[in-house]
Amino acid sequence: MSLVSGIRRSSRRLLVSSLAVAALGACAGQSLTPFQPQISSPTDNFQLQATSVTDVSTTVTYTWVNTGTRATVNHSTTTTAGSTLVVIKDAAGVVVYTRTLSPSLNEPSIAGQAGSWTIQLTLLRYSGTLNLRVQKL
């Protein structure tokens, strides 16, 4: 085998491997975009709603400014398949709230540091309607 043909084979293997990794990444990182999510994030009032979500596995992260030290988390989610998890971190990166989304729940976070909070929503093979509101308490 010549040096040139060896390089060509190595290049083809690298290309095939890269395409396979990219395809796997695309499946794992699905987006809510096809389901036209409505997201509103003014200071002290975050809202997310997406209807007719079908078989999505993804993690989405939003930044929300909370001028207070606590928040009220309101769930109104209908899950027909899969699972969800919402994790909220305060401005210092401390987890102040974590829970599976529920059909009807309104509860406070623990106290945290005011500023830019992070709301992370993880969906695993999720189908249903998402509705989440987080407001300064």
N, C-alpha and C positions, 0 to 999 in steps of 0.2 A: 504494500500500500504506500502510495506517495504521500509526501507531507501535505500537498494541496488537498487530496481527497480526505485525509484525516481531519484537516481543518474544516472542510465542508460538512463532514459528518458531525463533528463537535458543534458546529454552528447550528445545524438542523436540530440536534438534540436540545441545545440551549433554547432555541426558538420554541420547540414543542413544549418543553418544560415551562417556559415563561407564559405561554398561552394557557396551559392547564392551570397554573397558579392564578392567573388573571380571571379565568372562568370560575374557579372556586371562590375567589374573593367577591366576584359579582353576585354570586348566589347568597353569600353570607351577609353582604352589605346592601340588601334591598332597601329601597326608599319608600317613604309614604307618599311621595309625589304623585304616583298614578291615582291615588285616592283623594286628591285635592284637599289636603288638610288645611284647616283654617287655624292659623296661629296668630295670637295677639299677645304682645309682651310689653305693654307700657309699664312704667314704674309702678310697683306695688300690686299689679294685677296681670297674671299670666293665664292664658287660656289656650287649650288645644282641642280641636275636634276633627275627627276624620270618620266618614261613614263608608260602609260597604267595603271595609278592608278585608282582603282575602289572602290567606296563607303567606303572611309576611314574617320574615325573621330579620331583625335589624336592631340596632341601637342608635337612637337619635339623642342629641344633647342640645339643650337650649340654655342661654344665659338670660337671667332675669334679675332686675334690680329691685331689691327689697330694702326700703329705708328703715324697716323695723328689725326686730330680733327674732320674731316668730312669724309663722304663716298658718293660714287655714288651708287645708288641702281638701278639695271637693271632688269626689269621684261620681261619675254617672256613666259607667261603661258597660256595654253589653258584649260579653265574650261568647262566641259560638264554637270556637276551637282555639287550641293553643294556650299560651300563657303570657302574662305581662309582669313587669316589675318597674316601679318608679322609685328612683333614688334622688333625693334632694340634698344638696350640699350648700352650706353657707359660704360667705365670702372668704373664710379661712380654709375651706375645703373639708370641713367636718360634716359628716352625715347627720342631718337633722330630721330626716324622714325617709323611711323605706317601707314599701308595702306593694302587694299585688293589687292591681286596679280592681275595684268592686263595682257592682251595679248601682249601689247607693251608699255613700259614706262621706261624712264631713267631719274632719278631725284636725287638731292642731299639730304642728311640728313641735319639736323641742326647741329651746332657745339657742340661738346662734349669733354670729356676727353679721351686722347689717352690711349691705353692699351688694356686689354682684354674686348672686347665687346661681347654682347650676342645677338644672332639672334634666335628669337622664331617664329615658324611657327605653326599656328593652322589651322587644316582642319576639316570641319564639313560636313560629308556625301559627301566628295569630290571625284569627278572623273575627270580625264583629265591628262594633262602633266604639270609637275612643272618644271620651269626653272627660277632660281633666281641667280643673281650675285651681290656681294657687294664688292666694291673696295675702297681703300684709295683715297681720293680726294685731 
